[in-house]
Every structure is written in structure tokens, then in C-alpha cells.
Amino acid sequence: MGQASNNVKRILVVEDEPAIGEVCARALRAEGFRVDVAGNGKVAQDVLIKKNYDLCLVDIRTPEVNSIELYQHLVKEYPGSLNKLIFTTGDVLSGNIKAFLEETSRPFLPKPFTPDQLRAIVRTVLGLNQAVLDKQRV
């Protein structure tokens, strides 16, 4: 999951709920990002072999390969990508999810979140300001 080759930032959304994945993709495409959506962690692993992404937005609970397993895969295969990872979750209170989020020290968005909240955290993690985004949309 290295950096994409051109100036337009590529984002992989890993989300098993199609409606949420589509809302995320639409909100991020409106900012000028190129966005792919993977329906689970296994699909994400396969896509990461073929494409480079500047950021991954990963739902904590996905089928086949969950976010914890995907995170461990990234640690092993793409350790440089770990600082460009955001988790989403509707379950920040359960012990193992809370411990995992604390352990990784990665930002997360609790569900439900708004498109504005999504765009803000993505801009922050990517270190982008509005002027950069305006150039990206041209």
C-alpha cells in the first residue's frame, strides 16, 4: 500500500455494508480522491497486491478477514502504510475493540459519522489542506 504514482490521492474503503461504502466513496470522490471499495478484508488484501493507496479506511468488523487480521497483514506486508490507516466502528465500547484501537494508535471514526467528519479525518491523516484539494479537483 505504497503511495500512488500521481498527485491524485487514492483511497481504499473497506466496508461490508454497501450503502455505507457508497456514501464514503461519494463523499471522498467529491473531494477529488480516487476511491475503490472492498466489501471485506480478504478483497482488500487482494486489491492491495494490485494497487497502491495513499490511505485505507477500514471498518472494524468485516467478514472473511476482519480489521485486526487486515492490520496484522499490513504490519507484515506494508509496514510503511500503517500511518495512513483510519478505522471506522460502531463498537468502540467492547473490550477487544477498544484495546485494539488503543494498541494501534490509529484514528477512528465512530459510526454513525457524517460525510463532513469523514472528509475532515481523511484530510488530517493525509496532511492536506483545502488549497491542495482544490488543485486535485481541477
Secondary structure, 3 states (H helix, E strand, C coil): CCCCCCCCCEEEEECCCHHHHHHHHHHHHCCCCEEEEECCHHHHHHHHHHCCCCEEEEECCCCCCCHHHHHHHHHHHCHHHHHHEEEEECCCCCHHHHHHHHHHCCCEEECCCCHHHHHHHHHHHHCCCHHHHHHHHC
